[in-house]
Amino acid sequence: MDHEVRITLRLPGDLHSWLVAQAKSARRSLNSEILHRLEGECATAEADGESL
């Protein structure tokens, strides 16, 4: 990653709770969990030939 950008993100309460539980289970911060999932989706999209 070349640089970081700070954003404000609004999530439905149930999605936030689910992400928090997933992060805790994986011993990651919420931020790290979201990045982990987004990076995984980007890798999958690239493998499928989709452009970002």
GITA-V668392 format. One record per backbone hydrogen bond with DSSP energy under -0.5 kcal/mol. NH is the residue of the N-H (numbers start at 1). CO is the residue of the C=O. E is the energy in kcal/mol with one decimal. If there is no record, write none. Layout:
nh=[NH:NH]
co=[CO:CO]
e=[E:E]
This chain:
nh=[9:11:16:17:18:19:20:21:22:23:24:25:26:27:28:33:34:35:36:37:38:39:40:41:42:43:44:45:46:47:48:49:50]
co=[7:9:12:13:14:15:16:17:18:19:20:21:22:24:23:29:30:31:32:33:34:35:36:37:38:39:40:41:42:43:44:46:45]
e=[-0.5:-0.5:-2.4:-2.4:-2.0:-2.6:-2.6:-2.2:-2.5:-2.7:-2.5:-2.3:-1.8:-1.1:-3.0:-2.4:-2.4:-2.5:-2.7:-2.2:-2.6:-3.0:-1.8:-2.0:-2.4:-2.3:-2.1:-2.6:-2.6:-2.2:-1.6:-1.5:-2.8]
